[in-house]
């Protein structure tokens, strides 16, 4: 899923994580090498809780809110 927030294009991908026992949505900046991961929302299958991690400073709140909403929607159908 590609989105644009405040003039910056981002890509959101869903991945499973066997080591952490859950799934996550990762936000990155497409076309960068190495790929610049901006943030992620992780959903734990063990605890049924979400955690948010930001890997850049000053991540736009709009992007974080969108990522959280998308993670909740996907987890509901997961």
C-alpha positions, 0 to 999 in steps of 0.5 A: 500500500502506497501513501503520501503524507506531507509530500513524502511517499511511503510504502506500508507492507504487512509481514509476519514475524515468527521470532516475535510470534506476531505480525507487523506493518512496516512503513518505509520510504520506497526507492531508498537503498538500503530501504529506510524503515520509518516505523512499525506497528507490531501485533503480538499473537501471545499478548494480543497487544500492539506496540509502535516503534519509530525509527526516524525522528519527527515522524508525522503524527498523521502517518503514525495515526494512519499506521495504527488504524490500518494495523487495527483493521488488519488485526480484526480480520487476521 
